Amino acid sequence: MLVGGAGTAPETGYEALMTDQSSASPPPQNVSFLGLGTMGGAMARHLGKAGHRLTIYNRTPARAEAWAAANPGLAARTASSPAEAADGADVVITCVGNDDDLADVVLSPNGAFSTLKRGALYIDHTTVSARIARQIAVEGRDKELLCVDAPVTGGQSGAESGTLAIMCGGSAKAVDAARPILAAYAKRVVHVGKSGAGQTAKMANQMCIAGAIAGLSEAIRFAQIAHLDLDKVFEAISGGAAQSWQMDNRFHTMAKDEFDFGFAVDWMRKDLGLAMDEARNIGASVPVTALVDQFYVDVQAMGYGREDTSALIRRLPHRKGHKA
C-alpha cells in the first residue's frame, strides 16, 4: 500500500538556507502526483486547489478512484501507469512506501522516467535511503531532469493543513524550481545539500522524534505511578527545557491511551532502519536510536504496529506487573 507516511551552496557544499514560503501563486503547471496515501493524497489535493493541471496515479487503482470521487474536479486525469502519468508533465512528484516501490514507479521500463520529458522537474517525498535518491539523480542526468529528494516532516496534520516542513537534496537549480510547487503544501523548505542529503536529514529527524517519544513515554508513566496530577506536571515542565513538539501535542493523548494520529509504528521502524543502515555506512554511532528501535519491536509484538508512534508508551507498565 502506498503511504506518505520536512537556495544552497553548490553541489560540493553543505550550507543550509531556510525560507518560509511566500504567498505568491506560481503559474499553473502540468503536475503528476504518484502515490495517494495519507500524506500524498493530502499534498495532491493542495496542488489541485492551487490551480495546477493535476494528473493522479496510484498503484492500487481503487485508491485513485476514491481520491477522485472525494475531490471532484481537482484532477484533470487519472493515469493507469507511472509512464502515462509522466507523459507530458512539467513536474512529477512521488510519495510511495519504500526503496523498491520508488524504483518501480520511477525507474522500471514503465516508470515515470521512461516518458518524462527532457528538462522536467522530479520531486520525491518518500522517506527512502540516500542511496536510491542518489541513484535516481544519476539516472535523471541523461535527460537533464531536475531531481529533488524532498522528504517531509509534520505528519498527517501538516499535510492536511499545508504546513509541512521539507528537507531537500539536489542542485540549487532543482530546488529553486521546486519551491513554487512545494509552496502549495509546505510552510518551510530547507535546501540541506546535494542529492541524498534530504533523505539523510530526514533520518536525523526521525532519530530525534524517536528519542523524544521514548523520554516522554517514561516521564508520563513515572508521573502516573507517582500519582501526580498530570495536568499540573504538564504545566510545570512544558514551559522549560523539557518542552518539545511531542510533549505539546502528545502528552495528554499518550496519558489517555489515544494513538490514532497517522504515522504508524511500522513506518517508524522502517525509517529507523534506514537511519541505522546509513549510520553503519558512514561510521556513526547511534546507540539510542538502536535501543528505541528495539522498544518499537516490543510494541509491534504487542499487536500495535499500526498505531501511531506515541504508542511506544504501551510497552511501559502502568504499575508493577501490569502492561499497558
Secondary structure, DSSP 8 states (H G I E B T S, - for coil): ----------TT----EEEE--S------EEEEE--SHHHHHHHHHHHHTT-EEEEE-SSHHHHHHHHHHSTTTEEEE-SSHHHHHTT-SEEEE--SSHHHHHHHHHSTTSGGGT--TT-EEEE-S---HHHHHHHHHHHHTTT-EEEE--EESHHHHHHHT-EEEEEES-HHHHHHHHHHHTTTEEEEEEEESTTHHHHHHHHHHHHHHHHHHHHHHHHHHHHHTT--HHHHHHHHTTSTT--HHHHHHHHHHHTT---SS-BHHHHHHHHHHHHHHHHHHT---HHHHHHHHHHHHHHHTT-TTSBGGGGGGGS-SBTTB--
